[in-house]
């Protein structure tokens, strides 16, 4: 398993646009990828799961991947989050 933790800096949190960016990127990989915020977690490949977490600006999230391409997935997701000013 590979993971990283970061603070959400998007002023509105993980609303529809950033959730869409994350699910689109995560869906490119075969690994199981989760997003964890506090006690809640969801499948990062499901926009409904991500939005249901209601992640607010300033919250810490952990992205976890496990599978054959976990390292590539984590690197790409972290890059997408930085490029889109999510973290």
C-alpha positions, -999 to +999 in steps of 0.1 A: +000+000+000+012+035-009-003+067+005+001+104+010-016+130+033-022+166+024-042+196+034-071+208+011-065+244+002-093+248-023-115+275-007-147+255-012-132+221-003-138+190-025-168+203-044-179+190-079-150+203-100-121+190-079-139+158-071-143+152-108-105+159-114-097+133-087-121+106-098-110+110-135-073+106-125-079+077-101-100+058-127-070+055-150-054+030-126-062-006-117-053-002-080-079+002-053-077+039-043-094+054-013-097+089+001-098+092+039-109+123+058-111+119+096-132+088+103-148+087+069-134+071+037-146+066+002-137+051-032-117+078-050-130+064-083-166+073-074-175+110-076-205+104-053-183+088-027-159+117-028-186+143-026-204+125+002-173+130+024-181+167+023-144+176+027-140+213+037-111+236+030-083+231+056-092+194+061-064+168+059-071+140+035-051+108+029-051+091-004-043+053-002-037+030-032-031-007-032-025-028-063-001-034-092+002+003-102-002+020-067+030+040-069+022+055-103-014+062-092-004+080-060+022+101-079-003+111-106-031+119-082-008+140-060+004+158-091-032+164-103-042+178-069-013+202-069-019+213-106-055+220-098-048+239-065-067+213-045-037+208-021 
